[in-house]
Amino acid sequence: MSRKSKGINAERELIHLFWNTDTWSAIRAAGSGCSRYPSPDVLAGNSLRKLAIECKSSKDDNIYLEKEEINDLKEFGRRFGAEPWIGIRINSKEWFFLTLEDIKETESGYSVSLVLAKRKGLLFEELIR
Amino acid sequence: MSRKSKGINAERELIHLFWNTDTWSAIRAAGSGCSRYPSPDVLAGNSLRKLAIECKSSKDDNIYLEKEEINDLKEFGRRFGAEPWIGIRINSKEWFFLTLEDIKETESGYSVSLVLAKRKGLLFEELIR
């Protein structure tokens, strides 16, 4: 499976987790990588909260995010009225959710070690609580 | 251009209208027609309001909507906390936005005449006011 297909599968799985709750809903954004406007991978909401989520999956020790991805996520969140989150799926199973304060700025962008993701990240049940 | 491409182009144009304002943002939902969960064509928001929009374009005198499309739009709006709207684009130029109270129930679904859309529908500027 291509990297892109794996990414889309992970996003679909996340959509499923939200709809599996009693009160949340979620959609995947179309062509989030090629739209000229900021767009999160997944947008979830219930009557009280909206979450704009950039999704990353990895089997490596570190995940890298470009400065522009994070700026777009912030800008989208600010305009839409949604909380910006990074959703990290480790080894195709566990999800951890990080705020933008939790990720580490590097010279060229941002990085998150999986150790950090596991230590600081919220589980899905904690995210939606 | 295929009917699907025309539909996507209309949705992209609507996304553009929202981002062209000072405060609104919008995304197109991925594969809204084939997802197993309810999903509007376009989801727009600012810090105060969220709009779930089902888009239809037509050159004919009537637009038809299936019962399931409307039920899905209602269900999505209820869970996400978004106002359900029908966005109708007439002759590839003007947009009119109707609430679910404005559309006419038929035996097999719903229909909207373009005369009704023009009479009852809000213009884009009125929708976002």
Interface residues (C-beta under 8 A of the other chain):
Chain A: I15 H16 W19 T23 W24 S25 A26 I27 R28 A29 A30 G31 S32 S35 Y37 P38 S39 P40 L43 G45 N46 S47 L48 K50 F76 R79 F80 G81 A82
Chain B: I15 H16 W19 T23 W24 S25 A26 I27 R28 A29 A30 G31 S32 S35 Y37 P38 S39 P40 L43 G45 N46 S47 L48 K50 F76 R79 F80 G81 A82
